[in-house]
Amino acid sequence: MAGVGALLLIGMFLRSAFHMAGVLLLACLVFPASSPAVTRAHVELKCRLVETAESPRQKFWEVQLRNTAGETLRRASAIAGGSVTFKKLEPAIYVVCVVGENDRNCCGSVDLYAPPDAIRFSVSRDLELPRSLQRGASTHRISRVRLAVPKRARQEMARYEECRARGDSAAALQHLERALAICPAYPEALNNLGTHYHRAGNYQRSIQIFRQTTELDPDFATGWLNLGGSLLASGNFRQALEAQLRALALRPDDVLANAQTGMSYYYMREYGEARRMFERVAELDPESAAFPHLYLAHIARQQRQIDEADQYIRDFLRHHPNSPRAPYFRKTLGSSPSSSAEVSADGVTGQP
C-alpha cells in the first residue's frame, strides 16, 4: 500500500471473514505508510454478566471473545452476575458475545488498543445477557430444515470448527465436505462452504452456494447476509442490497446486517440511506470495527456539512482513543478549520 499523503481514505474491503455462523466483514482504513507502531502492552479484558428483567432464566452462559473476522479466539463460562477475564491479549478491536441456549446471543465490540506508553492495560465491561425468546423469537427461529440435520453431520461440523480454531484449514474443509456428504441439505455447512470460496476469491461460486443456502432455508439470516457480502465484493451492489435487506428484516438489530446494508447504499451513492444505516450501527455498537463514524464523516463531507463531519471524527476518537491512527486524526482535525475537506473515500483496506 503506497502512501497517500495527507488524504484520509475511508472505505471498506470485503475480506474473507466469517465465523461459525459465518458472517462477512467489515470496514477498514488505510493511511500513510509511515504509521505509528502498536504498543506491546499486556492487555486484559474483564467482563461481568449483567442480568436484566428481560433475561431468560439460565444458570450458565458462555462468553466468547472473537476477532473482527468473527472467529472465536477464547471461551469462558460464568453465571449471571459472575465475571470472566481474558488475559494476554494483543491490542486490537474484539467482539465479545454472551451465548446461551437456543442460539441466543448478545454481542458487542470493545477497543483494546492501549496507550502508546502503557505497560499494562485493563478494560472492564458489563455485558447484558440476551433477551428472552418471548421478546425476540423470530430473531432466533430455527427452521425445520436445520432441525432435521442428523447427528453425524453435526459431529463433522463440530470437528470442522475445532480445526478452524486450530488454524488447520485443510482438515477443516475435509470435515465440512463430510458433513455435506452426510446431509447435503445442511444450511450451516453450505454457508461455511460458501465462506471457503469467498476467502479464495471465487465469488461466483460463493454466490451460487449462498443462494442455495437461502433457498433451502429462507429464514437463515446469516445466509442472506453472506450472499449480500459476496455480491458486494463482486460489485453487484443492487443485488447485494436486496440480499442484505432480507437479512435485516430477519435481524433488524444485527450490527453487521446494518453495516453491510449501509455499505451497499454508500457505494451506490445513496448517502441518505447509508447515513441512516451507519447511524444505527453507531447506536448499536459504537466501537464496531465497521467504523460507522468515519463513514458518517465522509457522508457529511459529501453533503458539505464540514462541522458535522469533524464531529463524527471526534466521535471516532472518543470510542477509539488509542487507535494507532488516532494521532493522525487529531493532527488532521487540528490542521485547519476545514480539515474534513481532506477526507475522501476509496475501497481499500488497512488498520483502524
C-alpha positions in Angstrom: 0.0 0.0 0.0 1.5 3.3 -1.1 1.5 6.4 1.0 -1.4 8.7 0.3 0.0 12.0 1.6 -2.5 14.0 3.7 -5.6 12.2 2.5 -7.7 10.2 4.9 -9.1 7.3 2.8 -12.3 5.9 4.3 -13.7 2.8 2.8 -14.3 -0.9 3.1 -12.9 -4.0 1.5 -14.8 -7.3 1.9 -12.2 -9.6 3.4 -12.9 -13.3 3.8 -14.1 -13.0 7.4 -16.6 -15.4 8.8 -17.3 -17.4 11.9 -19.3 -20.5 12.8 -22.5 -18.7 11.8 -20.3 -17.2 9.1 -20.7 -13.5 8.6 -18.8 -11.4 6.1 -16.7 -8.5 7.2 -16.3 -5.2 7.6 -15.0 -1.7 7.2 -11.3 -0.9 7.2 -9.0 2.0 6.7 -5.7 2.9 5.1 -3.4 5.7 6.0 0.1 7.0 5.1 2.8 4.3 5.1 4.7 5.9 8.0 2.2 4.8 10.6 2.9 4.5 14.3 3.7 1.1 15.8 1.1 -0.6 18.0 2.1 -0.7 21.7 3.0 -4.2 23.0 1.3 -3.7 26.4 -0.1 -6.6 28.4 -3.8 -6.3 27.7 -6.7 -7.9 29.6 -10.4 -7.7 29.4 -12.7 -8.2 32.4 -16.3 -9.0 31.7 -19.2 -9.1 34.2 -22.5 -10.7 33.1 -25.5 -8.4 34.0 -28.9 -9.9 34.3 -31.9 -7.7 33.3 -35.7 -8.1 33.7 -35.8 -9.4 30.1 -33.0 -12.0 30.6 -34.1 -15.7 30.3 -33.6 -18.0 33.3 -30.4 -19.9 32.6 -27.7 -20.8 35.0 -24.6 -20.8 32.9 -23.6 -18.7 30.0 -20.6 -18.9 27.6 -18.6 -15.8 26.9 -16.8 -15.8 23.6 -14.0 -13.5 22.6 -13.9 -13.1 18.8 -11.7 -11.2 16.4 -13.3 -8.8 14.0 -13.3 -11.6 11.4 -15.8 -13.4 13.6 -13.5 -16.2 14.6 -13.7 -17.3 18.2 -10.4 -16.9 20.0 -11.2 -17.6 23.6 -14.1 -19.1 25.6 -15.1 -19.0 29.2 -18.3 -19.8 31.3 -20.0 -17.8 34.0 -23.2 -17.5 35.9 -25.4 -14.4 35.7 -23.7 -11.8 37.8 -20.4 -13.6 37.5 -17.2 -12.4 35.8 -14.6 -13.7 33.4 -11.2 -12.3 32.5 -9.3 -12.7 29.2 -5.6 -12.1 29.7 -2.5 -11.7 27.5 -4.4 -10.2 24.6 -3.0 -8.5 21.5 -4.0 -4.8 21.3 -6.9 -4.8 18.8 -10.7 -4.4 18.5 -12.5 -7.5 19.6 -16.1 -8.7 19.6 -17.4 -10.1 22.9 -20.5 -12.4 22.8 -22.6 -13.9 25.5 -24.1 -17.1 24.2 -26.9 -19.2 25.7 -29.3 -21.9 24.8 -31.3 -22.0 21.6 -28.8 -19.8 19.7 -29.5 -16.8 22.0 -26.6 -14.4 21.9 -25.7 -10.8 22.5 -22.5 -9.3 21.1 -20.7 -6.0 21.3 -17.3 -4.6 20.2 -14.6 -3.5 22.6 -11.5 -1.5 21.6 -8.5 -2.8 23.4 -5.8 -0.7 21.9 -3.6 0.5 24.8 -2.0 4.0 25.2 1.4 4.1 23.5 3.4 4.2 26.8 1.3 1.6 28.6 3.0 -1.5 30.1 -0.3 -3.0 31.3 -3.8 -2.1 30.1 -7.0 -3.4 31.6 -10.6 -2.8 30.4 -13.7 -3.7 32.4 -17.1 -4.2 30.7 -20.6 -5.1 31.8 -22.3 -7.5 29.4 -26.1 -7.7 29.4 -27.5 -11.2 28.9 -29.5 -11.9 25.8 -33.2 -11.2 25.9 -35.8 -13.9 26.4 -37.2 -15.6 23.3 -40.6 -14.3 24.0 -39.4 -10.8 23.1 -37.4 -11.7 20.0 -38.5 -15.2 19.0 -38.2 -14.5 15.3 -34.6 -13.5 15.6 -33.7 -16.9 16.9 -36.1 -19.1 14.9 -34.6 -22.4 13.8 -36.2 -23.9 10.7 -37.3 -27.5 10.3 -34.5 -28.0 7.7 -31.8 -27.1 10.2 -33.5 -29.2 13.0 -33.6 -32.2 10.6 -29.8 -32.3 10.2 -28.6 -35.8 11.5 -26.3 -36.1 14.5 -23.4 -37.5 12.4 -23.4 -34.4 10.2 -23.4 -32.1 13.2 -20.5 -34.0 14.7 -18.5 -33.4 11.5 -19.4 -29.7 11.7 -18.1 -29.6 15.3 -14.8 -31.1 14.1 -14.7 -28.5 11.4 -15.0 -25.8 14.0 -12.2 -27.4 16.1 -9.9 -27.5 13.1 -10.7 -23.9 12.2 -9.9 -22.8 15.7 -6.5 -24.6 15.4 -5.8 -22.9 12.1 -5.9 -26.2 10.2 -7.9 -25.1 7.2 -7.2 -28.3 5.1 -8.6 -30.6 7.8 -11.5 -28.3 8.4 -12.5 -28.4 4.8 -12.4 -32.2 4.9 -14.8 -32.3 7.8 -17.1 -29.8 6.1 -17.2 -31.9 3.0 -18.0 -35.0 5.1 -20.9 -33.1 6.8 -22.3 -32.2 3.4 -21.9 -35.8 2.1 -23.9 -37.0 5.1 -26.5 -34.2 4.7 -26.5 -32.2 1.5 -29.3 -30.0 2.9 -27.3 -28.6 5.8 -27.6 -24.8 5.7 -24.8 -24.1 8.2 -22.4 -26.4 6.3 -23.3 -24.9 3.0 -22.9 -21.4 4.4 -19.4 -22.3 5.6 -18.5 -23.8 2.3 -19.6 -20.5 0.7 -17.2 -18.7 3.0 -14.4 -21.0 1.9 -14.9 -20.0 -1.8 -15.3 -16.3 -0.8 -11.9 -16.5 1.0 -10.4 -18.0 -2.1 -11.8 -15.0 -4.2 -14.2 -17.3 -6.1 -17.2 -15.0 -5.7 -19.2 -16.6 -8.5 -19.1 -20.0 -6.7 -19.7 -18.5 -3.2 -22.7 -16.6 -4.6 -24.1 -19.9 -6.0 -23.7 -21.6 -2.7 -25.2 -18.8 -0.6 -28.2 -18.7 -3.0 -28.6 -22.4 -2.4 -28.4 -21.9 1.3 -31.1 -19.2 1.3 -33.3 -21.3 -1.0 -33.0 -24.2 1.4 -33.7 -22.0 4.5 -35.3 -18.6 3.7 -35.2 -17.7 7.4 -31.4 -18.2 7.7 -30.4 -14.5 8.2 -26.7 -15.3 8.0 -27.0 -16.9 4.6 -28.7 -13.8 3.3 -26.0 -11.6 4.9 -23.2 -13.6 3.3 -24.9 -13.7 0.0 -25.0 -9.9 0.1 -21.4 -9.8 1.1 -20.2 -11.9 -1.9 -22.4 -9.9 -4.2 -21.0 -6.6 -2.8 -17.4 -8.0 -3.2 -18.1 -8.8 -6.8 -19.5 -5.3 -7.5 -23.2 -6.2 -7.7 -24.3 -3.5 -5.3 -28.1 -3.6 -6.1 -28.4 -7.4 -5.8 -26.2 -7.2 -2.6 -28.6 -4.7 -1.2 -31.6 -6.9 -1.9 -30.0 -9.8 0.0 -28.9 -7.6 2.9 -32.4 -6.2 3.3 -33.7 -9.7 3.6 -31.1 -10.3 6.4 -32.1 -7.0 8.0 -35.8 -7.9 8.0 -34.9 -11.1 9.9 -32.5 -9.4 12.3 -33.2 -5.7 12.5 -30.8 -5.1 15.4 -27.9 -7.0 13.9 -24.8 -4.8 13.7 -23.3 -6.5 10.6 -26.6 -6.5 8.8 -27.0 -2.8 9.3 -23.3 -2.1 8.5 -23.3 -4.1 5.2 -26.6 -2.6 4.1 -25.1 0.8 4.8 -22.1 -0.1 2.7 -24.2 -1.1 -0.3 -26.1 2.2 -0.1 -22.8 4.0 0.3 -21.3 2.5 -2.8 -24.5 3.3 -4.8 -24.1 6.9 -3.6 -27.4 6.8 -1.8 -26.0 8.7 1.0 -29.2 9.5 2.8 -30.0 5.8 3.3 -26.3 5.0 4.0 -26.3 7.6 6.7 -29.4 6.2 8.4 -27.8 2.7 8.5 -24.5 3.9 9.9 -26.2 6.0 12.5 -28.0 2.8 13.6 -24.6 0.9 13.7 -23.1 3.7 15.8 -26.1 3.4 18.1 -26.0 -0.4 18.4 -22.2 -0.9 18.6 -20.2 2.4 18.8 -16.9 0.6 19.0 -17.6 -1.5 16.0 -14.7 -2.3 13.6 -17.1 -1.2 10.8 -16.1 2.4 12.0 -19.5 3.9 11.4 -18.4 7.4 12.5 -15.9 7.5 9.7 -18.5 6.6 7.0 -20.7 9.2 8.6 -17.9 11.8 8.4 -17.4 11.2 4.7 -21.1 11.3 4.0 -21.4 14.6 5.9 -18.5 15.9 3.9 -20.2 14.9 0.6 -23.2 16.9 1.9 -20.9 19.9 2.6 -21.6 19.6 6.4 -18.0 20.2 7.4 -18.6 20.9 11.1 -20.7 17.8 11.4 -18.0 15.7 9.6 -15.4 16.9 12.1 -17.7 16.0 14.9 -18.0 12.4 13.6 -14.2 12.2 13.5 -14.2 13.4 17.2 -16.8 10.7 18.0 -14.4 8.1 16.4 -11.6 9.3 18.6 -13.8 9.2 21.7 -14.6 5.5 21.0 -11.1 4.6 19.7 -8.8 7.0 21.7 -5.7 4.7 21.5 -6.1 3.6 17.9 -2.7 3.5 16.2 -4.1 6.1 13.8 -5.6 8.4 16.5 -2.6 10.9 16.3 -3.1 11.2 12.6 -6.8 12.0 13.1 -6.1 14.5 15.8 -3.5 16.2 13.6 -6.0 16.3 10.7 -8.6 17.9 12.9 -6.2 20.5 14.2 -4.6 21.4 10.9 -7.3 23.8 9.8 -11.0 24.8 10.3 -11.8 22.9 7.1 -9.9 19.7 8.0 -12.7 17.4 6.8 -12.2 18.9 3.3 -9.3 16.4 3.1 -11.5 13.4 3.8 -12.2 11.2 0.8 -13.4 7.7 0.1 -12.0 4.6 -1.6 -12.3 0.8 -1.4 -9.1 -0.1 0.3 -8.1 -2.0 3.4 -5.9 -1.4 6.4 -5.7 -1.0 10.2 -8.0 1.1 12.4 
